[in-house]
Amino acid sequence: MKPAVGNLYDKYDTNNPIARWLMHRFLVSVTDLARGVAPQSLLDVGCGEGRLSQHLFEQLAPARVEACDLSLERISPRCDPRIQFQTASVYALPFADAEFDLVLCCEVLEHLDRPRDALVELARVTRRALLLSTPHEPWFRGMNLLRGAHLATLGNTPGHLQQFGPRTLRRLVEGAMRITQERRVLPWIVVLAEP
């Protein structure tokens, strides 16, 4: 199965007021956690369209922002040219050990057949903190069903191979890092961890 790259719909610019409110809460939470790290270098793994990379570039103004994904075909033209994008796999990141103050990996682990291997690689390139988010199951699927999406798969978004609740995500992360903060921002779980 080919992994999903990018979003199935534009969740950043949707006209749906509920989706906009949910995304606003997500961005506020991620920004708040990232700001606490005060990173001078930031890597966004599985960057999709690059919109989160751009948001944090604007909000935090780190000296260095890099982002990677399996494909860069969908990078938004709104992204600042100072953000360095490259193709890379989460399983083999082309960076040195502890190269970045903050590594982000948002809405990626649920698409992977080997999330534990990915987490080990993310921990390797992290100097100070790793910020992760995944859909909060079963709430994410339930909200899909409520909006009439993905009915044939009982609300499971195409490309989601893993399902994470707070306990399962915590168990996965704590195998490689120590969780310092966890937030449940419906319909997501956001965690900040350190080596």
N, C-alpha and C positions, 0 to 999 in steps of 0.2 A: 504494500500500500504506500502510495506517495504521501509524504507528510504535508500537512497544510502549511502554507506560507502566507502570512498576512491574515487580515480579517475577512469574514464572509460578507460583511457589510460595513459601511463606514460608521463605526461607533463614536468617532470623534465629532463628526459633523451631522449626525442624524437629526431629523426634524422632530422625532418623537420626544416629547417633553420628559417623560419618565426615564427614558434611556439617557437623555442629556443630564438629568439630575443624578442618576446613578454614576455616570462617567465623571461628573464633577466631583462627587464624593470620593471616587477611586483616585482621581488625580490629586486631590487635596491630601489624602492619606499617604500616597506614595511620595509626594513632594515633602510632606512633613517628616516622614521617616528618613528620606534621603538628606534633607537639610540637617538633621541631627548628626549625620556622619561628616558633614562639611567637606565633601570630596574635592580634591584638586584634579583627580583623574577618575573617569567614569566609563564603564563599558556596558553597553546594552546588548545582551545576547538574545537572539530571536527577535530582532527589532521590528519585523514586519514592514510597515510603511515608514517607520522612523518617527512617528508622531510623538511617542513618549520620549525618545531621545531629544527631540526638538523642545518639548515642553520643559524637560529638566535642564537643558542647555540655557533656556531663557530664564528659568526660575533660580538656578543655582550658580550659573556662570563659572563652571569649573574651567581650569586652564586647558584640559584635554578631554574631549568626548569622542569615543569610538563606538561603533555599532556594527553588528554583523547578523547575517541570516543566511539561510541556504540559497536564497535568491534575492537580488536587489532590484528586480524588475518593477516592484511596486513602491519604491521609495518616493515619498511625496515631494513635489517640487517646492513645497513650503520649507523644507529642511535647510538649515543654514549650511553653506558650503564649508564651514570650518569643522563640521562634524565629519569624521572620517568613517566611511562605510566600506565594508568588505564582505565577501562571501566567506562563510566558515560554518563548520558543523559544531554544535555544542559538545560533541564527543571528542573533538580535537581542535581546540582553540589555538590560533597561531600567535600566542602571547607567552611571555615569560611567567614564571612563578611569581605570585604576589605583585603583579604589575600594576593593578588598579586599586585605588582606595575603595571604590564602590563598584560592584558588579550587579547589574539588574538582569533578571530573567523573568519577565512577566508574561503570563498566558502562554507558556511554552511546555512545561513539564507534562501537561495533560495530553500533549500530542506525541509524546515519545514512547517508544517501546522499551527503552532502558533509562528511566529517569534517575535511578541511583548512579549509573555511570556518568550521566550528565552532571549530576550534583557534585561528584568528586572532581570533575574537570572545572566546574565553576568555582569550587572552593580553592582549587590550585591557583587560579589567576587573581584571586581576591586577596588584597593586603589587609583591609580593615573590615569590610562588611559586604554581605550579599543580601540583596532585596529580591524576594520572590513573590509572585502571586499566581494563584490558580483559581479556577471556578470553585465555589463552595458548594459541594454536592451534599444532599440532593436538591438544594435550593435552586442551583443554576438550571438544572433540567426542568424542575417544576415551573420556573419562570418562563422557560422556553415553551412549555406546554400551555401555560396561561395566555401567551401571546400567539398561540397557534403555530409555533415553529417546530420543525423536526418531529412531527407527530408519528411518523412511521418508525422512528427510533426512540420513541418515548421521551422525547426532549433532548436526547443526546446530540450535541453539535457534531456535524461531520468532522472527522479528523481527531476527535477526542478518544484516545486509546486508554486513558487512565481516569479514574474518578478519585478526587481527594476531598475528604472532610478534614476538619482541624486535626483530629487524632492521627490520621494516616499521613498527612503532610508533615506533621511534627515528627513522627517516627522516621520518615524518610530523611528530613533535614538533619535531625539529631544524630544520624549515622555518620555525618561528615563535618558538621559545624554545631555551634551552640546558639540557639535561638535567644535573642535578647528582647524582641518585641513581636507581638502578634496582634493583628487587627482583623476583625471580620467586618468587611465593608460590603454588605449585600449587593450583589451575589458573589463576592470574591473573598478569598482569604489572602492576607498580605502578611509576610513575615520578614523580619530583619534578623540576620544571623551573622556571627563572626567566627573566624577560625579559632 
